[in-house]
Amino acid sequence: MILKVLLVIGVIGIVYFMFIKKKPSVTQKTTNKKDDIKANDMIECSTCGVYTEVNESILSNAKYYCSQECLDKAS
Ligand SMILES: [Zn+2]
């Protein structure tokens, strides 16, 4: 009997773990979208106006940000 309970808990645990593990990849949309911009081009931060290299900036909603703080301010 207890084996059955453990099996059910195990299955729920695996499903729960898989669901949690999938979540972080959704928010990890940084520099995937590079239209005509090269990796070392300078782009302007949408929040503070500082110029940063594209490969060091954060891309969110088609806008570039120099840092996580600026991204947080914008959203
Ligand atoms: Zn900034």
N, CA, C, O and the ligand as a Tripos MOL2 file, in Angstrom:
@<TRIPOS>MOLECULE
protein
  301   299    76     0     0
PROTEIN
NO_CHARGES

@<TRIPOS>ATOM
      1 N           0.8330   -1.2190    0.0000 N.3       1 MET1
      2 CA          0.0000    0.0000    0.0000 C.3       1 MET1
      3 C           0.8660    1.2680    0.0000 C.2       1 MET1
      4 O           0.6700    2.1830   -0.8000 O.2       1 MET1
      5 N           1.8240    1.2830    0.9230 N.am      2 ILE2
      6 CA          2.6640    2.4970    1.0350 C.3       2 ILE2
      7 C           3.5030    2.6880   -0.2220 C.2       2 ILE2
      8 O           3.8770    3.8100   -0.5620 O.2       2 ILE2
      9 N           3.7930    1.5970   -0.9040 N.am      3 LEU3
     10 CA          4.5660    1.6770   -2.1410 C.3       3 LEU3
     11 C           3.7870    2.4560   -3.2070 C.2       3 LEU3
     12 O           4.3550    3.2420   -3.9660 O.2       3 LEU3
     13 N           2.4790    2.2180   -3.2410 N.am      4 LYS4
     14 CA          1.6100    2.8970   -4.1990 C.3       4 LYS4
     15 C           1.5930    4.4100   -3.9340 C.2       4 LYS4
     16 O           1.6380    5.2250   -4.8560 O.2       4 LYS4
     17 N           1.5260    4.7500   -2.6550 N.am      5 VAL5
     18 CA          1.5170    6.1640   -2.2600 C.3       5 VAL5
     19 C           2.8260    6.8220   -2.6630 C.2       5 VAL5
     20 O           2.8450    7.9300   -3.1990 O.2       5 VAL5
     21 N           3.9140    6.1210   -2.3930 N.am      6 LEU6
     22 CA          5.2310    6.6590   -2.7390 C.3       6 LEU6
     23 C           5.3590    6.8460   -4.2460 C.2       6 LEU6
     24 O           5.9520    7.8210   -4.7070 O.2       6 LEU6
     25 N           4.8040    5.9130   -5.0090 N.am      7 LEU7
     26 CA          4.8630    5.9910   -6.4690 C.3       7 LEU7
     27 C           4.1130    7.2330   -6.9700 C.2       7 LEU7
     28 O           4.5950    7.9590   -7.8390 O.2       7 LEU7
     29 N           2.9180    7.4580   -6.3980 N.am      8 VAL8
     30 CA          2.1100    8.6220   -6.7840 C.3       8 VAL8
     31 C           2.8540    9.9080   -6.4350 C.2       8 VAL8
     32 O           2.9120   10.8390   -7.2380 O.2       8 VAL8
     33 N           3.4190    9.9500   -5.2340 N.am      9 ILE9
     34 CA          4.1770   11.1420   -4.8210 C.3       9 ILE9
     35 C           5.3720   11.3590   -5.7440 C.2       9 ILE9
     36 O           5.7040   12.4890   -6.1000 O.2       9 ILE9
     37 N           6.0120   10.2470   -6.1250 N.am     10 GLY10
     38 CA          7.1580   10.3280   -7.0130 C.3      10 GLY10
     39 C           6.7910   10.9050   -8.3730 C.2      10 GLY10
     40 O           7.5020   11.7540   -8.9130 O.2      10 GLY10
     41 N           5.6780   10.4370   -8.9190 N.am     11 VAL11
     42 CA          5.2250   10.9110  -10.2330 C.3      11 VAL11
     43 C           4.8910   12.4020  -10.1610 C.2      11 VAL11
     44 O           5.2730   13.1790  -11.0350 O.2      11 VAL11
     45 N           4.1710   12.7850   -9.1040 N.am     12 ILE12
     46 CA          3.8220   14.1990   -8.9270 C.3      12 ILE12
     47 C           5.0930   15.0370   -8.8020 C.2      12 ILE12
     48 O           5.2060   16.1260   -9.3650 O.2      12 ILE12
     49 N           6.0400   14.4900   -8.0480 N.am     13 GLY13
     50 CA          7.3180   15.1970   -7.8670 C.3      13 GLY13
     51 C           8.0470   15.4070   -9.1740 C.2      13 GLY13
     52 O           8.5890   16.4850   -9.4170 O.2      13 GLY13
     53 N           8.0680   14.3820  -10.0260 N.am     14 ILE14
     54 CA          8.7640   14.4790  -11.3200 C.3      14 ILE14
     55 C           8.0750   15.5200  -12.2110 C.2      14 ILE14
     56 O           8.7340   16.3510  -12.8360 O.2      14 ILE14
     57 N           6.7450   15.4580  -12.2580 N.am     15 VAL15
     58 CA          5.9890   16.4170  -13.0770 C.3      15 VAL15
     59 C           6.2160   17.8370  -12.5680 C.2      15 VAL15
     60 O           6.4320   18.7600  -13.3530 O.2      15 VAL15
     61 N           6.1670   18.0010  -11.2660 N.am     16 TYR16
     62 CA          6.3740   19.3130  -10.6470 C.3      16 TYR16
     63 C           7.7700   19.8330  -10.9500 C.2      16 TYR16
     64 O           7.9470   21.0050  -11.2790 O.2      16 TYR16
     65 N           8.7610   18.9520  -10.8370 N.am     17 PHE17
     66 CA         10.1540   19.3200  -11.0780 C.3      17 PHE17
     67 C          10.3550   19.7480  -12.5330 C.2      17 PHE17
     68 O          11.0420   20.7310  -12.8090 O.2      17 PHE17
     69 N           9.7510   19.0020  -13.4570 N.am     18 MET18
     70 CA          9.8810   19.3240  -14.8770 C.3      18 MET18
     71 C           9.2430   20.6760  -15.1900 C.2      18 MET18
     72 O           9.7620   21.4630  -15.9820 O.2      18 MET18
     73 N           8.1020   20.9170  -14.5440 N.am     19 PHE19
     74 CA          7.3820   22.1750  -14.7680 C.3      19 PHE19
     75 C           8.2010   23.3560  -14.2680 C.2      19 PHE19
     76 O           8.2960   24.3850  -14.9370 O.2      19 PHE19
     77 N           8.7910   23.2000  -13.0890 N.am     20 ILE20
     78 CA          9.6130   24.2680  -12.4980 C.3      20 ILE20
     79 C          10.8610   24.4830  -13.3300 C.2      20 ILE20
     80 O          11.2840   25.6180  -13.5480 O.2      20 ILE20
     81 N          11.4480   23.3970  -13.7920 N.am     21 LYS21
     82 CA         12.7020   23.4870  -14.5450 C.3      21 LYS21
     83 C          12.5010   24.2000  -15.8770 C.2      21 LYS21
     84 O          13.4180   24.8490  -16.3810 O.2      21 LYS21
     85 N          11.3200   24.0830  -16.4400 N.am     22 LYS22
     86 CA         11.0420   24.7030  -17.7420 C.3      22 LYS22
     87 C          10.8830   26.2080  -17.6470 C.2      22 LYS22
     88 O          11.1530   26.9340  -18.6040 O.2      22 LYS22
     89 N          10.4370   26.6750  -16.4750 N.am     23 LYS23
     90 CA         10.0890   28.0890  -16.3350 C.3      23 LYS23
     91 C          11.2190   29.0840  -16.6100 C.2      23 LYS23
     92 O          10.9920   30.0470  -17.3420 O.2      23 LYS23
     93 N          12.4380   28.8990  -16.0550 N.am     24 PRO24
     94 CA         13.4730   29.9240  -16.2440 C.3      24 PRO24
     95 C          13.8300   30.1960  -17.6940 C.2      24 PRO24
     96 O          14.1910   31.3250  -18.0270 O.2      24 PRO24
     97 N          13.7400   29.1970  -18.5730 N.am     25 SER25
     98 CA         14.1250   29.3900  -19.9600 C.3      25 SER25
     99 C          13.1870   30.3690  -20.6810 C.2      25 SER25
    100 O          13.5660   30.9550  -21.6950 O.2      25 SER25
    101 N          11.9840   30.5430  -20.1670 N.am     26 VAL26
    102 CA         11.0270   31.4490  -20.7930 C.3      26 VAL26
    103 C          11.4790   32.8990  -20.6290 C.2      26 VAL26
    104 O          11.3420   33.7090  -21.5450 O.2      26 VAL26
    105 N          12.0180   33.2140  -19.4490 N.am     27 THR27
    106 CA         12.4250   34.5910  -19.1680 C.3      27 THR27
    107 C          13.7990   34.9170  -19.7340 C.2      27 THR27
    108 O          14.2340   36.0670  -19.6870 O.2      27 THR27
    109 N          14.4870   33.9100  -20.2700 N.am     28 GLN28
    110 CA         15.8430   34.1450  -20.7300 C.3      28 GLN28
    111 C          15.8850   34.5750  -22.1870 C.2      28 GLN28
    112 O          16.5150   33.9170  -23.0140 O.2      28 GLN28
    113 N          15.2160   35.6750  -22.5010 N.am     29 LYS29
    114 CA         15.2360   36.2190  -23.8540 C.3      29 LYS29
    115 C          16.1310   37.4490  -23.8540 C.2      29 LYS29
    116 O          15.6380   38.5690  -23.7200 O.2      29 LYS29
    117 N          17.4110   37.2640  -23.9990 N.am     30 THR30
    118 CA         18.3190   38.4020  -23.9140 C.3      30 THR30
    119 C          18.7360   38.8950  -25.2930 C.2      30 THR30
    120 O          18.1470   39.8380  -25.8210 O.2      30 THR30
    121 N          19.7350   38.2700  -25.8710 N.am     31 THR31
    122 CA         20.2490   38.7690  -27.1450 C.3      31 THR31
    123 C          20.0030   37.7740  -28.2720 C.2      31 THR31
    124 O          20.8990   37.5020  -29.0710 O.2      31 THR31
    125 N          18.8100   37.2410  -28.3350 N.am     32 ASN32
    126 CA         18.4860   36.3020  -29.4060 C.3      32 ASN32
    127 C          18.1420   37.0280  -30.6990 C.2      32 ASN32
    128 O          18.4890   36.5720  -31.7880 O.2      32 ASN32
    129 N          17.4610   38.1540  -30.5710 N.am     33 LYS33
    130 CA         16.9870   38.8670  -31.7460 C.3      33 LYS33
    131 C          17.9980   39.9240  -32.1810 C.2      33 LYS33
    132 O          18.0450   41.0210  -31.6250 O.2      33 LYS33
    133 N          18.7940   39.5850  -33.1690 N.am     34 LYS34
    134 CA         19.7380   40.5530  -33.7150 C.3      34 LYS34
    135 C          19.3570   40.7930  -35.1710 C.2      34 LYS34
    136 O          19.7030   39.9990  -36.0460 O.2      34 LYS34
    137 N          18.6750   41.8420  -35.4200 N.am     35 ASP35
    138 CA         18.2080   42.0990  -36.7760 C.3      35 ASP35
    139 C          19.3810   42.3650  -37.7180 C.2      35 ASP35
    140 O          19.9040   41.4440  -38.3460 O.2      35 ASP35
    141 N          19.7850   43.6230  -37.8110 N.am     36 ASP36
    142 CA         20.9360   43.9600  -38.6320 C.3      36 ASP36
    143 C          22.0930   44.4220  -37.7540 C.2      36 ASP36
    144 O          23.0970   44.9320  -38.2520 O.2      36 ASP36
    145 N          21.9490   44.2450  -36.4850 N.am     37 ILE37
    146 CA         22.9300   44.7660  -35.5470 C.3      37 ILE37
    147 C          24.0060   43.7320  -35.2700 C.2      37 ILE37
    148 O          23.7090   42.5850  -34.9360 O.2      37 ILE37
    149 N          25.2470   44.1420  -35.4100 N.am     38 LYS38
    150 CA         26.3590   43.2400  -35.1170 C.3      38 LYS38
    151 C          26.6030   43.1810  -33.6160 C.2      38 LYS38
    152 O          26.1750   44.0630  -32.8700 O.2      38 LYS38
    153 N          27.2840   42.1500  -33.1890 N.am     39 ALA39
    154 CA         27.4830   41.9040  -31.7630 C.3      39 ALA39
    155 C          28.2550   43.0180  -31.0670 C.2      39 ALA39
    156 O          28.0430   43.2670  -29.8800 O.2      39 ALA39
    157 N          29.1550   43.6990  -31.7970 N.am     40 ASN40
    158 CA         29.9670   44.7220  -31.1470 C.3      40 ASN40
    159 C          29.5130   46.1390  -31.4970 C.2      40 ASN40
    160 O          30.2280   47.1030  -31.2230 O.2      40 ASN40
    161 N          28.3360   46.2730  -32.0970 N.am     41 ASP41
    162 CA         27.7850   47.5910  -32.3670 C.3      41 ASP41
    163 C          27.3720   48.2620  -31.0640 C.2      41 ASP41
    164 O          27.0250   47.5980  -30.0880 O.2      41 ASP41
    165 N          27.4140   49.5860  -31.0690 N.am     42 MET42
    166 CA         26.9950   50.3230  -29.8920 C.3      42 MET42
    167 C          25.5230   50.6980  -30.0310 C.2      42 MET42
    168 O          25.1100   51.2330  -31.0600 O.2      42 MET42
    169 N          24.7490   50.4230  -29.0200 N.am     43 ILE43
    170 CA         23.3410   50.7950  -29.0230 C.3      43 ILE43
    171 C          23.0320   51.6280  -27.7780 C.2      43 ILE43
    172 O          23.7180   51.5370  -26.7600 O.2      43 ILE43
    173 N          22.0020   52.4260  -27.8900 N.am     44 GLU44
    174 CA         21.6520   53.3220  -26.7970 C.3      44 GLU44
    175 C          20.6670   52.6460  -25.8470 C.2      44 GLU44
    176 O          19.6970   52.0230  -26.2790 O.2      44 GLU44
    177 N          20.9260   52.7740  -24.5670 N.am     45 CYS45
    178 CA         20.0180   52.2310  -23.5540 C.3      45 CYS45
    179 C          18.7110   53.0120  -23.5790 C.2      45 CYS45
    180 O          18.7210   54.2430  -23.5860 O.2      45 CYS45
    181 N          17.5970   52.3060  -23.5910 N.am     46 SER46
    182 CA         16.2940   52.9570  -23.6910 C.3      46 SER46
    183 C          15.9290   53.7300  -22.4310 C.2      46 SER46
    184 O          15.0540   54.5940  -22.4760 O.2      46 SER46
    185 N          16.5710   53.4420  -21.3250 N.am     47 THR47
    186 CA         16.2320   54.0970  -20.0660 C.3      47 THR47
    187 C          17.1630   55.2690  -19.7630 C.2      47 THR47
    188 O          16.6910   56.3830  -19.5320 O.2      47 THR47
    189 N          18.4760   55.0360  -19.7600 N.am     48 CYS48
    190 CA         19.4030   56.0870  -19.3120 C.3      48 CYS48
    191 C          20.1970   56.7120  -20.4480 C.2      48 CYS48
    192 O          20.8880   57.7070  -20.2320 O.2      48 CYS48
    193 N          20.1180   56.1520  -21.6620 N.am     49 GLY49
    194 CA         20.7730   56.7630  -22.8050 C.3      49 GLY49
    195 C          22.2500   56.4430  -22.9440 C.2      49 GLY49
    196 O          22.9190   56.9720  -23.8320 O.2      49 GLY49
    197 N          22.7580   55.5970  -22.0890 N.am     50 VAL50
    198 CA         24.1670   55.2070  -22.1580 C.3      50 VAL50
    199 C          24.3730   54.2440  -23.3230 C.2      50 VAL50
    200 O          23.5360   53.3760  -23.5730 O.2      50 VAL50
    201 N          25.4840   54.3990  -24.0330 N.am     51 TYR51
    202 CA         25.7690   53.4950  -25.1350 C.3      51 TYR51
    203 C          26.5080   52.2520  -24.6470 C.2      51 TYR51
    204 O          27.4970   52.3350  -23.9180 O.2      51 TYR51
    205 N          26.0010   51.1100  -25.0660 N.am     52 THR52
    206 CA         26.5720   49.8300  -24.6420 C.3      52 THR52
    207 C          26.7380   48.9360  -25.8640 C.2      52 THR52
    208 O          26.0100   49.0710  -26.8470 O.2      52 THR52
    209 N          27.6970   48.0270  -25.7950 N.am     53 GLU53
    210 CA         27.8330   47.0460  -26.8690 C.3      53 GLU53
    211 C          26.6230   46.1250  -26.8720 C.2      53 GLU53
    212 O          26.0990   45.7550  -25.8220 O.2      53 GLU53
    213 N          26.1900   45.7630  -28.0760 N.am     54 VAL54
    214 CA         24.9760   44.9560  -28.2220 C.3      54 VAL54
    215 C          25.0910   43.6420  -27.4590 C.2      54 VAL54
    216 O          24.1390   43.2130  -26.8060 O.2      54 VAL54
    217 N          26.2460   43.0100  -27.5390 N.am     55 ASN55
    218 CA         26.3890   41.7070  -26.8750 C.3      55 ASN55
    219 C          26.4600   41.8070  -25.3550 C.2      55 ASN55
    220 O          26.4290   40.7930  -24.6570 O.2      55 ASN55
    221 N          26.5570   43.0580  -24.8370 N.am     56 GLU56
    222 CA         26.5620   43.2180  -23.3830 C.3      56 GLU56
    223 C          25.2570   43.8170  -22.8900 C.2      56 GLU56
    224 O          25.0650   43.9920  -21.6870 O.2      56 GLU56
    225 N          24.3670   44.1290  -23.8060 N.am     57 SER57
    226 CA         23.1140   44.7560  -23.4190 C.3      57 SER57
    227 C          22.0130   43.7200  -23.2580 C.2      57 SER57
    228 O          22.1640   42.5570  -23.6330 O.2      57 SER57
    229 N          20.9090   44.1720  -22.6950 N.am     58 ILE58
    230 CA         19.7580   43.2920  -22.4930 C.3      58 ILE58
    231 C          18.6600   43.7240  -23.4510 C.2      58 ILE58
    232 O          18.2560   44.8870  -23.4620 O.2      58 ILE58
    233 N          18.1810   42.7840  -24.2510 N.am     59 LEU59
    234 CA         17.1120   43.0770  -25.2030 C.3      59 LEU59
    235 C          15.7750   42.6440  -24.6260 C.2      59 LEU59
    236 O          15.5850   41.4850  -24.2580 O.2      59 LEU59
    237 N          14.8510   43.5970  -24.5550 N.am     60 SER60
    238 CA         13.5240   43.2730  -24.0460 C.3      60 SER60
    239 C          12.4910   44.1210  -24.7680 C.2      60 SER60
    240 O          12.6460   45.3390  -24.8540 O.2      60 SER60
    241 N          11.4540   43.5070  -25.2820 N.am     61 ASN61
    242 CA         10.3950   44.1870  -26.0320 C.3      61 ASN61
    243 C          10.9740   45.0680  -27.1440 C.2      61 ASN61
    244 O          10.5460   46.2080  -27.3230 O.2      61 ASN61
    245 N          11.9340   44.5430  -27.8780 N.am     62 ALA62
    246 CA         12.5730   45.2250  -29.0030 C.3      62 ALA62
    247 C          13.3200   46.4900  -28.5920 C.2      62 ALA62
    248 O          13.6170   47.3440  -29.4270 O.2      62 ALA62
    249 N          13.6250   46.6050  -27.2850 N.am     63 LYS63
    250 CA         14.4100   47.7350  -26.7920 C.3      63 LYS63
    251 C          15.6340   47.2150  -26.0550 C.2      63 LYS63
    252 O          15.6030   46.1590  -25.4240 O.2      63 LYS63
    253 N          16.7150   47.9880  -26.1530 N.am     64 TYR64
    254 CA         17.9580   47.5690  -25.5100 C.3      64 TYR64
    255 C          18.1620   48.3270  -24.1990 C.2      64 TYR64
    256 O          17.8290   49.5050  -24.0730 O.2      64 TYR64
    257 N          18.7250   47.6030  -23.2290 N.am     65 TYR65
    258 CA         19.0260   48.2210  -21.9330 C.3      65 TYR65
    259 C          20.4640   47.8930  -21.5460 C.2      65 TYR65
    260 O          20.9630   46.8050  -21.8310 O.2      65 TYR65
    261 N          21.1290   48.8560  -20.8880 N.am     66 CYS66
    262 CA         22.5350   48.6730  -20.5340 C.3      66 CYS66
    263 C          22.6890   47.7300  -19.3670 C.2      66 CYS66
    264 O          23.7260   47.0790  -19.2350 O.2      66 CYS66
    265 N          21.6820   47.6380  -18.5160 N.am     67 SER67
    266 CA         21.8060   46.8100  -17.3260 C.3      67 SER67
    267 C          20.4420   46.3230  -16.8790 C.2      67 SER67
    268 O          19.4060   46.7600  -17.3790 O.2      67 SER67
    269 N          20.4690   45.4060  -15.9240 N.am     68 GLN68
    270 CA         19.2320   44.8630  -15.3860 C.3      68 GLN68
    271 C          18.4290   45.9560  -14.6670 C.2      68 GLN68
    272 O          17.1980   45.9450  -14.6820 O.2      68 GLN68
    273 N          19.1390   46.8920  -14.0440 N.am     69 GLU69
    274 CA         18.4480   47.9630  -13.3240 C.3      69 GLU69
    275 C          17.5970   48.8050  -14.2810 C.2      69 GLU69
    276 O          16.4600   49.1610  -13.9730 O.2      69 GLU69
    277 N          18.1720   49.1130  -15.4470 N.am     70 CYS70
    278 CA         17.4360   49.9100  -16.4280 C.3      70 CYS70
    279 C          16.2370   49.1430  -16.9690 C.2      70 CYS70
    280 O          15.1790   49.7130  -17.2340 O.2      70 CYS70
    281 N          16.4270   47.8470  -17.1260 N.am     71 LEU71
    282 CA         15.3170   47.0080  -17.5830 C.3      71 LEU71
    283 C          14.2030   46.9970  -16.5480 C.2      71 LEU71
    284 O          13.0220   47.0540  -16.8910 O.2      71 LEU71
    285 N          14.5910   46.9230  -15.2720 N.am     72 ASP72
    286 CA         13.6020   46.9330  -14.1900 C.3      72 ASP72
    287 C          12.8620   48.2610  -14.1360 C.2      72 ASP72
    288 O          11.6560   48.2960  -13.8930 O.2      72 ASP72
    289 N          13.5930   49.3690  -14.3650 N.am     73 LYS73
    290 CA         12.9720   50.6990  -14.3410 C.3      73 LYS73
    291 C          11.9500   50.8530  -15.4690 C.2      73 LYS73
    292 O          10.9040   51.4810  -15.3050 O.2      73 LYS73
    293 N          12.2880   50.2560  -16.6260 N.am     74 ALA74
    294 CA         11.4260   50.4040  -17.8050 C.3      74 ALA74
    295 C          10.1380   49.6230  -17.6640 C.2      74 ALA74
    296 O           9.1060   50.0150  -18.2110 O.2      74 ALA74
    297 N          10.1900   48.5160  -16.9320 N.am     75 SER75
    298 CA          9.0140   47.6510  -16.8480 C.3      75 SER75
    299 C           8.1980   47.8890  -15.5930 C.2      75 SER75
    300 O           7.1780   47.2320  -15.3860 O.2      75 SER75
    301 ZN         20.7330   52.1430  -18.9300 Zn       76 ZN76
@<TRIPOS>BOND
     1     1     2 1
     2     2     3 1
     3     3     4 2
     4     3     5 am
     5     5     6 1
     6     6     7 1
     7     7     8 2
     8     7     9 am
     9     9    10 1
    10    10    11 1
    11    11    12 2
    12    11    13 am
    13    13    14 1
    14    14    15 1
    15    15    16 2
    16    15    17 am
    17    17    18 1
    18    18    19 1
    19    19    20 2
    20    19    21 am
    21    21    22 1
    22    22    23 1
    23    23    24 2
    24    23    25 am
    25    25    26 1
    26    26    27 1
    27    27    28 2
    28    27    29 am
    29    29    30 1
    30    30    31 1
    31    31    32 2
    32    31    33 am
    33    33    34 1
    34    34    35 1
    35    35    36 2
    36    35    37 am
    37    37    38 1
    38    38    39 1
    39    39    40 2
    40    39    41 am
    41    41    42 1
    42    42    43 1
    43    43    44 2
    44    43    45 am
    45    45    46 1
    46    46    47 1
    47    47    48 2
    48    47    49 am
    49    49    50 1
    50    50    51 1
    51    51    52 2
    52    51    53 am
    53    53    54 1
    54    54    55 1
    55    55    56 2
    56    55    57 am
    57    57    58 1
    58    58    59 1
    59    59    60 2
    60    59    61 am
    61    61    62 1
    62    62    63 1
    63    63    64 2
    64    63    65 am
    65    65    66 1
    66    66    67 1
    67    67    68 2
    68    67    69 am
    69    69    70 1
    70    70    71 1
    71    71    72 2
    72    71    73 am
    73    73    74 1
    74    74    75 1
    75    75    76 2
    76    75    77 am
    77    77    78 1
    78    78    79 1
    79    79    80 2
    80    79    81 am
    81    81    82 1
    82    82    83 1
    83    83    84 2
    84    83    85 am
    85    85    86 1
    86    86    87 1
    87    87    88 2
    88    87    89 am
    89    89    90 1
    90    90    91 1
    91    91    92 2
    92    91    93 am
    93    93    94 1
    94    94    95 1
    95    95    96 2
    96    95    97 am
    97    97    98 1
    98    98    99 1
    99    99   100 2
   100    99   101 am
   101   101   102 1
   102   102   103 1
   103   103   104 2
   104   103   105 am
   105   105   106 1
   106   106   107 1
   107   107   108 2
   108   107   109 am
   109   109   110 1
   110   110   111 1
   111   111   112 2
   112   111   113 am
   113   113   114 1
   114   114   115 1
   115   115   116 2
   116   115   117 am
   117   117   118 1
   118   118   119 1
   119   119   120 2
   120   119   121 am
   121   121   122 1
   122   122   123 1
   123   123   124 2
   124   123   125 am
   125   125   126 1
   126   126   127 1
   127   127   128 2
   128   127   129 am
   129   129   130 1
   130   130   131 1
   131   131   132 2
   132   131   133 am
   133   133   134 1
   134   134   135 1
   135   135   136 2
   136   135   137 am
   137   137   138 1
   138   138   139 1
   139   139   140 2
   140   139   141 am
   141   141   142 1
   142   142   143 1
   143   143   144 2
   144   143   145 am
   145   145   146 1
   146   146   147 1
   147   147   148 2
   148   147   149 am
   149   149   150 1
   150   150   151 1
   151   151   152 2
   152   151   153 am
   153   153   154 1
   154   154   155 1
   155   155   156 2
   156   155   157 am
   157   157   158 1
   158   158   159 1
   159   159   160 2
   160   159   161 am
   161   161   162 1
   162   162   163 1
   163   163   164 2
   164   163   165 am
   165   165   166 1
   166   166   167 1
   167   167   168 2
   168   167   169 am
   169   169   170 1
   170   170   171 1
   171   171   172 2
   172   171   173 am
   173   173   174 1
   174   174   175 1
   175   175   176 2
   176   175   177 am
   177   177   178 1
   178   178   179 1
   179   179   180 2
   180   179   181 am
   181   181   182 1
   182   182   183 1
   183   183   184 2
   184   183   185 am
   185   185   186 1
   186   186   187 1
   187   187   188 2
   188   187   189 am
   189   189   190 1
   190   190   191 1
   191   191   192 2
   192   191   193 am
   193   193   194 1
   194   194   195 1
   195   195   196 2
   196   195   197 am
   197   197   198 1
   198   198   199 1
   199   199   200 2
   200   199   201 am
   201   201   202 1
   202   202   203 1
   203   203   204 2
   204   203   205 am
   205   205   206 1
   206   206   207 1
   207   207   208 2
   208   207   209 am
   209   209   210 1
   210   210   211 1
   211   211   212 2
   212   211   213 am
   213   213   214 1
   214   214   215 1
   215   215   216 2
   216   215   217 am
   217   217   218 1
   218   218   219 1
   219   219   220 2
   220   219   221 am
   221   221   222 1
   222   222   223 1
   223   223   224 2
   224   223   225 am
   225   225   226 1
   226   226   227 1
   227   227   228 2
   228   227   229 am
   229   229   230 1
   230   230   231 1
   231   231   232 2
   232   231   233 am
   233   233   234 1
   234   234   235 1
   235   235   236 2
   236   235   237 am
   237   237   238 1
   238   238   239 1
   239   239   240 2
   240   239   241 am
   241   241   242 1
   242   242   243 1
   243   243   244 2
   244   243   245 am
   245   245   246 1
   246   246   247 1
   247   247   248 2
   248   247   249 am
   249   249   250 1
   250   250   251 1
   251   251   252 2
   252   251   253 am
   253   253   254 1
   254   254   255 1
   255   255   256 2
   256   255   257 am
   257   257   258 1
   258   258   259 1
   259   259   260 2
   260   259   261 am
   261   261   262 1
   262   262   263 1
   263   263   264 2
   264   263   265 am
   265   265   266 1
   266   266   267 1
   267   267   268 2
   268   267   269 am
   269   269   270 1
   270   270   271 1
   271   271   272 2
   272   271   273 am
   273   273   274 1
   274   274   275 1
   275   275   276 2
   276   275   277 am
   277   277   278 1
   278   278   279 1
   279   279   280 2
   280   279   281 am
   281   281   282 1
   282   282   283 1
   283   283   284 2
   284   283   285 am
   285   285   286 1
   286   286   287 1
   287   287   288 2
   288   287   289 am
   289   289   290 1
   290   290   291 1
   291   291   292 2
   292   291   293 am
   293   293   294 1
   294   294   295 1
   295   295   296 2
   296   295   297 am
   297   297   298 1
   298   298   299 1
   299   299   300 2
@<TRIPOS>SUBSTRUCTURE
     1 MET1         2 RESIDUE 1 A MET
     2 ILE2         6 RESIDUE 1 A ILE
     3 LEU3        10 RESIDUE 1 A LEU
     4 LYS4        14 RESIDUE 1 A LYS
     5 VAL5        18 RESIDUE 1 A VAL
     6 LEU6        22 RESIDUE 1 A LEU
     7 LEU7        26 RESIDUE 1 A LEU
     8 VAL8        30 RESIDUE 1 A VAL
     9 ILE9        34 RESIDUE 1 A ILE
    10 GLY10       38 RESIDUE 1 A GLY
    11 VAL11       42 RESIDUE 1 A VAL
    12 ILE12       46 RESIDUE 1 A ILE
    13 GLY13       50 RESIDUE 1 A GLY
    14 ILE14       54 RESIDUE 1 A ILE
    15 VAL15       58 RESIDUE 1 A VAL
    16 TYR16       62 RESIDUE 1 A TYR
    17 PHE17       66 RESIDUE 1 A PHE
    18 MET18       70 RESIDUE 1 A MET
    19 PHE19       74 RESIDUE 1 A PHE
    20 ILE20       78 RESIDUE 1 A ILE
    21 LYS21       82 RESIDUE 1 A LYS
    22 LYS22       86 RESIDUE 1 A LYS
    23 LYS23       90 RESIDUE 1 A LYS
    24 PRO24       94 RESIDUE 1 A PRO
    25 SER25       98 RESIDUE 1 A SER
    26 VAL26      102 RESIDUE 1 A VAL
    27 THR27      106 RESIDUE 1 A THR
    28 GLN28      110 RESIDUE 1 A GLN
    29 LYS29      114 RESIDUE 1 A LYS
    30 THR30      118 RESIDUE 1 A THR
    31 THR31      122 RESIDUE 1 A THR
    32 ASN32      126 RESIDUE 1 A ASN
    33 LYS33      130 RESIDUE 1 A LYS
    34 LYS34      134 RESIDUE 1 A LYS
    35 ASP35      138 RESIDUE 1 A ASP
    36 ASP36      142 RESIDUE 1 A ASP
    37 ILE37      146 RESIDUE 1 A ILE
    38 LYS38      150 RESIDUE 1 A LYS
    39 ALA39      154 RESIDUE 1 A ALA
    40 ASN40      158 RESIDUE 1 A ASN
    41 ASP41      162 RESIDUE 1 A ASP
    42 MET42      166 RESIDUE 1 A MET
    43 ILE43      170 RESIDUE 1 A ILE
    44 GLU44      174 RESIDUE 1 A GLU
    45 CYS45      178 RESIDUE 1 A CYS
    46 SER46      182 RESIDUE 1 A SER
    47 THR47      186 RESIDUE 1 A THR
    48 CYS48      190 RESIDUE 1 A CYS
    49 GLY49      194 RESIDUE 1 A GLY
    50 VAL50      198 RESIDUE 1 A VAL
    51 TYR51      202 RESIDUE 1 A TYR
    52 THR52      206 RESIDUE 1 A THR
    53 GLU53      210 RESIDUE 1 A GLU
    54 VAL54      214 RESIDUE 1 A VAL
    55 ASN55      218 RESIDUE 1 A ASN
    56 GLU56      222 RESIDUE 1 A GLU
    57 SER57      226 RESIDUE 1 A SER
    58 ILE58      230 RESIDUE 1 A ILE
    59 LEU59      234 RESIDUE 1 A LEU
    60 SER60      238 RESIDUE 1 A SER
    61 ASN61      242 RESIDUE 1 A ASN
    62 ALA62      246 RESIDUE 1 A ALA
    63 LYS63      250 RESIDUE 1 A LYS
    64 TYR64      254 RESIDUE 1 A TYR
    65 TYR65      258 RESIDUE 1 A TYR
    66 CYS66      262 RESIDUE 1 A CYS
    67 SER67      266 RESIDUE 1 A SER
    68 GLN68      270 RESIDUE 1 A GLN
    69 GLU69      274 RESIDUE 1 A GLU
    70 CYS70      278 RESIDUE 1 A CYS
    71 LEU71      282 RESIDUE 1 A LEU
    72 ASP72      286 RESIDUE 1 A ASP
    73 LYS73      290 RESIDUE 1 A LYS
    74 ALA74      294 RESIDUE 1 A ALA
    75 SER75      298 RESIDUE 1 A SER
    76 ZN76       301 GROUP 0 **** ****
